[in-house]
Amino acid sequence: MLHLRFFLILCCGFQFLQAQQFPLDFENNQFGFTGFSGASFSFRVDPLQSGNNVGQFNNNGAQANQGFFMDVTTAVDLNTDQNVNLKFYSFDPNAHTILLKLENGTQPAVEVTQQIPSGANSWNEVNFDFSNATDSATGNTFSSTGQYDRVTLFIDFGVTTSGTYLFDQINNAAVFVPPNPIDVVYTNLVWSDEFNTSGNNPVDATNWFHQTQLPAGGNWFNNEEQHYTNRLDNSYVENGSLHIVAKRETYSDQSSTKQYTSARLNSKFAFTYGRVDVRAKLPFGNGTWPAIWTLGKNINEDGGFWDASHGTTNWPLCGEIDIMEHGLGALNHVSAALHTNCAGCSGNTRNFRSTTLTDVASNFHIYSMNWSPQQITFLIDDVPFYIYNPTVKNVDTYPFYEDQYLLLNVAMGGYAGTIDPSFTQSSMVIDYVRVYQNTLGIAGEDENKVNLKAYPNPATNTLHIETMQITDKVEVFDLAGKLLLSESQQTNRLDVTKLKAGLYILKVYSAGIVVNRKFVKE
């Protein structure tokens, strides 16, 4: 989540980006644009075709630079097709201009303006030819190429005239699809918490640290309104899940009285490169701000678990990866973001993307981050929705080359907005937290002699075993050390159908060497 008291501002509004795919057709109320400078966006039914959904764009006439933007996950590719098409509908009989601008690309921002003839209550097919585009910064005309991640629309730019307009089917023939949504597949489970305890228990102190110390000034960052505590009231493990509970209650701590409490957990495990999977349900109620995120282990932050031993670097130079946040936009919009030392970026937020899910408070979703030396891919339910892969990688753009640790928390208020006056309490419920890396071994193994891969992880019915050596025996144990499965011959697969869901230890014996692997049975 945002670590300091800053947030994204574009013109005069908050920047809640929706990461969607190009082309855009607004069916099923998808592909919502964000208005700025007083403009607003909504969905509606096509007035001429009842079965078709369209986007409705409204200028209130208060400012001359009102417009609308959207960030897309599959970029507009002008290398293959320099034409962008859309359909435009006006309710008034006046002539209009539409300025289409492409930004955040491999080339400078470019724009094309088209004139729409007068005529009310009808659709116009409009083509924007970027082979004759204008450089937005210099005003020079040139043939534009490259891929662009942001689409921005202005209706009657430069004129303070109110109006409501419809758009549909914004597209071009070519869509740039990143060649490697996941460039490195991590398969070895190196750290996890499955929260598999019965009854009501404290959070496992070998895995997690409760961060409760207030920052200097007596308040948490971003104008959050809660105290974080280490009480069972705010965090506990019950029936296989971690509960982080935000509550309305008057609570005094560290000479400060606040009206809400919650919990903020730091992992006692840190890592460089790998994949994180967290299966969670989110709290409900306006003003709740749940987050699953990471910070550099070297962050200089009094009260954090790693500060005393490694805290040498101020935020954001330590790097921050927000795997999931909810509450910064509309209900069921979850977002991902990265915070680096970004000159000119508000809140040091290099990128902020969101996508829409169904009923995040009632349904579990798997929020994931796949982090390699070259890129960071964000996924939900194993589907990538955003890739961060800056062309230039340095300490300012990609400080993600040292250990990061995990944080789980539910904040109240701040950039999540006004807290619902009827709010009493709600929880983020986490089924598991898992970290995967690619390693030849774990502590105590002879990494130079045995190269073992066990997959898929998690496994459902079959666990495949891949090694260059001949296996003498393969065994599976539970975490208590009880032997559950054994194959005393060479095998490259294990039937794990009869195992219950949970975490297990695989032991592979080969020429006197024993190699261990953790794996999860779904």
N, C-alpha and C positions, 0 to 999 in steps of 0.2 A: 504494500500500500504506500501511498505517498508518505515520505519520511519527514519532510519539513513542511512549513506552513505555506505551501505554494500549490497552485493547481493550474491546469491548462486554461488559457483564455484565448479565444479567437475573436477579434474585433471586440464586441461588447458582451459575448455570451460564453457560457461554459462549453468546452469542447468534449462532447460525448460522441466518440467515433463508433460507427458500426462497421465492423469488418465483414464485407459481403463479396460476392463474386460478380464479375462483369461477364455478360450483359445483365441489365437490371429491368425487371418487368413488373414488380410490385405485387405479384400474385401472393396470396396467403399472407398479406400484410408484411411482406419482406422488403428489404432494401430501403429503410427509412433514411432520408437525408436529415442533416442538422442545419437549422436556420441560424443566421447570425445578424447582428445589427437590427434586431426587431422583426426579422422574418421568421416564419414558422412553417412546419411541415406536418401533414397528417395523411392518412389513407382514406380512400373513399371508392365508391363504385362508379365506374364509367357511366356518365349520364346518357350515352347513346348505346351502351351494351351492358345489360344488367349482370352478366356473368363475368365481367372483366374488372379487376381491381386496378386502380391507378394511384399515382402520387399527387397530392394536392399541395401546392406551394402558395403561400400567402405573404405579400408585402404589405406592411401597415402604413407605408409612406412616410415613416418618421425620419428615415435616413436615406441618402442617395446610394449608399454602397451595400444595400441589403442583398443577401444571397444565401446559397444553400450548398453544402458540401457532403461528400461521403468518401470514406477510405475503403478501398476494395482489396480483397485478398488475392485475386487473380488480376494482374495489372492490365490496363489498356495498352495494347502493343501496336505502336505506330510503325514499327519496323516492317511489319507484314501488310498492314492496311492502315492508310492514313486518313480514312474516313470514319466519322462517328455519326450515327443517325439517331434520331429520336422523334417522338410524336408530341405535338404541343396543342393544347386546347385553351381557348380564351372565352370567358363569359361575356366580355365586352366587345364592341365592334371596332375598337381602335387597333391601329398598327402597333407592333411591338418589336423590340430587339431582344435577342437571346445571346448572351456571351457564355460560351463554354470554355472553361479553363481546366487544363490538366497540370497537376502539381505532384510534388514528392516523387520525382522520377529519376531516371538515369541521365536525363538532359534537363536544361533549365525549363522552368514553368512556361507554358505556351497557351495561347488562347485564339479562338476564332469567333467572330460575331456574325450573326445572320439576322436578316430583316424578315419579319413575319407580316404579310399583308393584312389589311383590315378585314374584319369578318368575325362574327360572333357565333358561338355554339357549334363549332365544327373542329375536327382534327386537322392539323397540318403536318405533313411529313417534312422534316428538316434535316439537311445534310451539312455537316461541318467538315471541310476539307483541310486537313492539317499539312498538306503539301504547300499551302499558302498561309502559314500561321504567323502569329505575332509573338515575338519574345516579350513576355510580360514585364521583364525588368528594363529592357532597352527600347522597346517599341519597334525593333527591326523586324522585317518580314523575311521568312526563310522557310525551307521545307523541313518540317519537324520529324524526328525519328525518336526511338527509345521507348521504354516502358514507364508508365505512370501509375501511381497508387492512389491518387486522389482525383475525384471528379467534382468540379465546382460549377454551379450555374448561377447566372445573374439575369434577371428579367428587367429590362429597361434600366440598365446600370447608369448611374449618374443622375437619375431623375427621382424626385420624391413624390411618387405616385403610388397610391395603394391599389391593390388588385389581387384577385385569386385566380390561379392558373393550374392546369393539369399537365402532367408529363407521363409518358408511358414508353416502354420498349427502347431504352437507351442502350445502344449496342454498336459494336463494329464487328467485322468479320473475323478478326483475329483476337485471341485472348492469350496472353503470356502466362503459361503455367510453369512455376518453378520446377526445374528438373529433379530436385531432390527435396521433397517436403520434409523427409527425415534423412539426413545425410549419414548419420551413424546410428546403428541400431544397437542399443545396450540390452544385454540379456542376463547378466549375472546380478541377482539380488544381493546387495551388500549391506543394506540396513533397512529395517522396517519396524513398525509397531502395528500389530493386528488388533490390539485392544481386546484380546480374547480372554477376558476374565468374567466370572459370574458375580452377581451381586453388585453392590455399589462400592467402588474402590478409588483411592487416590490415583492421580496420574503417575505413571512409572517414572520415578525420579532418576533412574539410570539412563533414560532416554530424553527427558524433558526438564527444562528449568523454567520456573515461573518468573517472568520479568515484571516486577511491581514498582520499582523505584521511579518516581516522577522525574521528568527532565527538569533542568534548571528553570525556575519561574513557577513551578508548582502545577503545570498543566501539560498534558500530552500534546504532541504535535498535531497540526491540522485542526485545532480548536475542538478536539475530541472532548467529550463531557464525562467520561467514566474514570473510575479508579480500576486498575487491574489488581486482582488479589490472588492469593494462593489457597483460598478456601475451597472446600468441597462444594459450597454453594455455587461457585462459578466454574469449576472444572472437575470432572470426575469421569470414571470409566464404568460403564454399566451394560451388561448383556451384549458384549462384543463391540461396543462403540464408545468413542470419546465424545463427551458433551462439553462444549464451551458455552456457558450460559451468561447472557447479558440480562441484567435485572434492573428494574427501577427500585431504588432504595436509597435512603440517606445514609451515607457511609463516610466516616472521617478517617484519614490516614495521612501521615507525614505533614501534619498541621494544615490539611486541606480537606474541606467537606464537599462532596459531590453527590449528585442525585442518581447516579447509575454505577453499577459495578459489572465487571466482566473479567476475562482472563486472557493473558498473552503468553504463549509458550515459545521458548527457544529450544531448538534441538541441540543435544549435546554431541551431535554428529555433524561434521562438515566435510565437504567433498568438492572436487574439481572435475567437471564434466560428468554427464550421466543423465538419467531420466528419472523424473519424480512423478509418481501417480498418487493422487489423493482422492478417495471416493467419499463424497460428502453430500449432505443436505444442508441447506442454508437457513438462517433465521428469517422470520417474517416480521413485517412492521416497518413503516417509514422511519428512517433515521438509523436503522441498523446497518453496520458496515463490516461484514465478514471479509477476511482476507487469508489467502494461502500464499506465502511469498518467501523470498530469500534475501539475505544481506551478506555482504562480504564479512568473513570471520575477522577481518582486520579493522572493522568499524570502531571508531572512537566514540563510544556511547556508554556513559556511566549507567550502571545497573544491568547491562546486558551480560549474558553468560560468558561470552568470549572476551569482554573488554579488558579485564585485568591481565590476561595473558597475551592478548594479540591486538589490543586496540591502539593502532597507530595512525589510522587514516580516517579523515572526516568524510561524512556523506556529502556528495554522491560519488566521490572518487573510489569508494569501496565497491560501488555497483549494487544495484537492487533489481531483482526480477520478481515482478508481481504475476504469479501464476493464475490467480483468480481473485477478483474483487466484485462485490455486489453492493449496490446502493448508490453508485455514482451516476446512474442513469435511471431509465424507466424500470419498473418491476420486471424481473426475469432477464434483464440485460446484464450479463456478466462480462468482465473485461480483463485484459492482460496489459501489462505495461512494463517498460524498462526505464530506469533512472540512472543516468550517467552524467559526467561533467559536460553538459551540452550547452555550449555558448549560444545564447539567443533563444534557448528553449525555456518556456515558462515552467517553473517547477522542476527544472532539470529532467523533464520527461521527454525522452527521445521518441518514443512511440507509445500510443495508447489505442488499443483496438477492443471492440466489444462484439458480442454476438448474442442472439436471442435463444433462450431455452424454454422448456415448458415446466412451469410450476416448480421452481428450484427449491421451494420450502418443503414440498411434499415428496419430490423425487430425488433419488441419489443420482449424481453424475460423477464421472471420473475426470478430474481436472489434472492435466499433465503438462510437463515442460521437458523437452528433449534438448540438452545443452551439449554442444560440441565445440571444438576450437574455432569452427568457422561460422556457426549459426545457432540460433535458439528458436526452436519450433514450439508453438503452443497448440495444445490439442484439448478437445473435450470429447469424451467417450471414444477416444482413439481416432478422432477425425481432426486433422490439422486445420486451424483457422487463421494462423498468423505466423509468419517467419521473419525473424530479425536477422539480417545478414548484410551489415554495412560494407560497402566497397572498401573503405579505408578503416582498418582496425588498429586502434591505438588506445592509450589509457583513457582518452576522452570518449571514444565511441564504443569500445569493447573492453571494459575493465574486468571482463569475466574470464580470467585466466588463473585465478587463485580461488581458494576454498570459499564456498558460501555455506551458510547454515539455514535451516528452515524456521519459519515463524508461522504460528497459527493464532489468530485472534479475532475477536468481534469488538469493534469500536462502536461508539454511539455518537451520533451527530456529526459535527465537523462537515466535511464535504459530502457526507451522506444526507445533509439537509436537516430540516426540522423533524424532531422526534415526535411520532404520533402521541398525542396526549393520553390516549387510552392504553399505551404500551405498558405491559407489566413485566414480562420476561419472554425470551425466546432463545433457542440454542442453534449453534452450528453442530451438527452431528456427523462425526467422521468414522467411517467403517475401517479404514486402514490408511497408512502412509507407507509408501515403498520407494526405495531408491535403488536404481539399477546402474551398473557400470560394466565395462568389459575388462575383466581381469583374468590372468592365467591362474591365479590362485588366491587364497585368503591366508590369513596369518597361520604360519606353521607349515604351509605347503611348499614343496619344491617346485617353484614356478619355472625353472629352467628345463625340467625334465618332462613335465606333463602339460599338455595343452588340451583343455577339456571345455566343451560347450554343452550345456543342457538347455533345451528349449522345447516348446514355448514356455515362457515363464511370465504369468501364471499358466499352469497346465490344466486341461479339462479332463481328457481321457488318457492321453498318451504323452509321456515325457521322452523326447528323443535325446540320445547321448551320442556326442560326436567327439572322437579322439583319434589321434594317430597311433596310439598304443593299443595292444591287445588287452582287453579287460579280463581280469581273473574273477572278479566278483563285484556285484553292484547291490547296495543296500539302501534302504530308506528308514530313517528314524524320526520319531516325533521330538519335540523340543525337550522332553523329559528324558530322552535317551532310550526310549523303548523301540526295539526293532519291529518294523511293520511289514517290510517287503525285503526279499532277498533273491537275487539271481546269481547262481554260482557258475555261470558260463558266460562266454562272450556274448554281449547283447548290445544293440544300438537303440533299443526302445524299452520302456517300462509301461505296463498297464497300471495306471493310477486311479482307475475308475472307482475302486472301492474305498479309497481314502476320503475322509471327510474334508470339507473345506478348511484350509488353514495353512500354516507355515511348517515346512519339513526340512530335514537335512538329508541330502544325497551323498553317499560315500561310494567312490569308485576306487577299486583296488587294482593296481597294475604293476607287475614286476617289483613288488615290495614297497611301492609308493601308494599312499592313500590321499586322494583329493576329495575335498568337501565342497559341496555347493548347496546354498539355500534355494528353495523353490516354493512356490505357492500353488496349492491345489484350489481351483475355483469350485 
